[in-house]
Amino acid sequence: MSNVIQFKRPSLKEKHKGKTLCKSGFHKWEIVKEKQFDVKQGKLITLYQCNRCGERKTKAL
């Protein structure tokens, strides 16, 4: 006979962890240091990335 393994379904709390704040516009922005110069515009830029959802935004100096 084989053993039956019970799988645990993720709760809604675990499934949507960290996504509800970003949907409401409350991102957790951090500066990405890798890319600081935009070749097309020829300007220094600051690249921000959200820790929770991974969305990116740029700000020209």
One Martini backbone bead per residue (centre of mass of N, CA, C, O) as a GRO file, in nm:
protein
   61
    1MET     BB    1   0.100   0.034   0.016
    2SER     BB    2   0.031   0.365   0.006
    3ASN     BB    3   0.083   0.687   0.085
    4VAL     BB    4  -0.101   0.963   0.201
    5ILE     BB    5  -0.085   1.299   0.091
    6GLN     BB    6  -0.134   1.609   0.228
    7PHE     BB    7  -0.230   1.908   0.096
    8LYS     BB    8  -0.156   2.251   0.129
    9ARG     BB    9  -0.340   2.522   0.115
   10PRO     BB   10  -0.331   2.840   0.055
   11SER     BB   11  -0.406   3.107   0.197
   12LEU     BB   12  -0.513   3.423   0.139
   13LYS     BB   13  -0.292   3.556   0.305
   14GLU     BB   14  -0.052   3.416   0.151
   15LYS     BB   15  -0.128   3.478  -0.148
   16HIS     BB   16  -0.160   3.820  -0.086
   17LYS     BB   17   0.117   3.899   0.008
   18GLY     BB   18   0.185   4.247  -0.050
   19LYS     BB   19  -0.045   4.338  -0.278
   20THR     BB   20  -0.252   4.543  -0.150
   21LEU     BB   21  -0.071   4.793  -0.120
   22CYS     BB   22   0.006   4.828  -0.422
   23LYS     BB   23  -0.288   4.863  -0.530
   24SER     BB   24  -0.315   5.137  -0.343
   25GLY     BB   25  -0.009   5.287  -0.376
   26PHE     BB   26   0.192   5.135  -0.151
   27HIS     BB   27   0.500   5.138  -0.205
   28LYS     BB   28   0.842   4.987  -0.183
   29TRP     BB   29   1.100   5.179  -0.243
   30GLU     BB   30   1.407   5.115  -0.431
   31ILE     BB   31   1.728   5.154  -0.524
   32VAL     BB   32   1.894   5.105  -0.833
   33LYS     BB   33   2.247   5.084  -0.903
   34GLU     BB   34   2.312   4.969  -1.194
   35LYS     BB   35   2.123   5.198  -1.337
   36GLN     BB   36   2.215   5.560  -1.414
   37PHE     BB   37   2.213   5.571  -1.740
   38ASP     BB   38   2.066   5.728  -2.022
   39VAL     BB   39   2.116   5.702  -2.358
   40LYS     BB   40   1.878   5.843  -2.504
   41GLN     BB   41   1.878   6.111  -2.314
   42GLY     BB   42   2.158   6.177  -2.163
   43LYS     BB   43   2.093   6.099  -1.853
   44LEU     BB   44   2.044   6.101  -1.531
   45ILE     BB   45   1.911   5.835  -1.331
   46THR     BB   46   1.648   5.693  -1.125
   47LEU     BB   47   1.594   5.363  -1.010
   48TYR     BB   48   1.294   5.210  -0.913
   49GLN     BB   49   1.194   4.934  -0.681
   50CYS     BB   50   0.969   4.713  -0.574
   51ASN     BB   51   0.966   4.472  -0.327
   52ARG     BB   52   0.685   4.331  -0.367
   53CYS     BB   53   0.614   4.355  -0.707
   54GLY     BB   54   0.851   4.492  -0.915
   55GLU     BB   55   0.806   4.768  -0.982
   56ARG     BB   56   0.897   5.040  -1.206
   57LYS     BB   57   1.083   5.358  -1.181
   58THR     BB   58   1.163   5.683  -1.309
   59LYS     BB   59   1.412   5.954  -1.248
   60ALA     BB   60   1.503   6.258  -1.348
   61LEU     BB   61   1.770   6.502  -1.288
   0.00000   0.00000   0.00000
